[in-house]
Structure formats: structure tokens, C-alpha cells
Amino acid sequence: KAMDPVEWSVRDVVEYFTEAGFPEQAGAFQEQEIDGKSLLLMQRADVLTGLSIRLGPALKIYEYHVKLLQRSHFQDEE
């Protein structure tokens, strides 16, 4: 898997969330064909409503994973 999330394939994204402890929810990223670029552009509402994931896991995925990936990716570019 590429270090930079922007280069992740859909499969890399699914693996990431599976390894992060969200195997059930990882399937939603597969179904929606979310790759690294898409993941980095996701807003809170996209994760909470767009993926059809239960609210609890969706909040954790957004707060602890998507936001962190975005923060580290966009800081690197500055």
C-alpha cells in the first residue's frame, strides 16, 4: 500500500478500514468505490449519510481516520 493516501486504490482503502477495526464498514467504501483521492475529499456528511454506515462507527471513522488522513496529507503539501 502506498504511504500517501492520495495514491490508494479502492482495495487499499478497504484494507485500511479493515485493519483499523471496521471490517463491516469497509465494505461500504468498496460499494461506493472510494479510493484514496475520494477519501481525502470526503466531508463529515459524506461519511455519516453517504455510506449507509451506522452512526456510531461512521463518527469514529470520520473523526479518527478520515480527518487525520486529511490533516496529515494536506499539511504535507504546505
N, C-alpha and C positions, 0 to 999 in steps of 0.2 A: 504494500500500500504506500502510495506517495506520501511524503511528510506534509506537503501543503494540501489542505482540504480542497482547494480550488481544482486540484487535479484528480480528485477521487471520482471513480466510476460509481454507478448506482450500487454495484456489488460492494464496493469499499464502504459506502455509507451504511448499507445494511449490516456489514460485518462490524463496523464501528459501534452501532447501537446494540447489536447482539452482545458484543464483548463488554459494553458499558452496563449490561444488565437489563436490557429492554428487548429480549428476543421476540416477544409477542408484537411489540410496536414496530420493530424493524421491518416487518412485512408491509406496513403502511408506506414506508419510504420506497420499497420495491414496487408496490402497486402504483404509486404516483410517479415512479421513475425519477426520484430525486437524486441527482448526482451532487458532487461537491459544490459546483457553481451555484446550483439551485439552493442547496442547503445554506450557503453563505448569504443568500438574498432573502431567506425566509424571515418574515415578521412574526411577532408573537401570535397574531390572529391566524396566520397560515398554519402554525403548528397546532393551535388549540382547536381550530374548526376544519381546516382543510384536509387533515389526515385521518379524520374519523377515529381518533385515539381517545380513550377515556381521559377526563380532565386531569386527574392526579398525575399519571405518567406523562401526559403532554406538558404539564407545567414543569416537571422535573427535566424532561428532555430539553425544553426551551431554555430554562434558567441555567442549568448546569452543563449543558452541552452546546446547543446552538449558539447561545450568547458568547460563551467562552471561545468557541472556534472563530466566531466573527471577530471578537475583540483581538485575539492573537493574530488573525490573518490581516486585519486592516491596520493594526499597529505596525506590523512588519513592513507594510508598504510606505509608511510615512518617512 
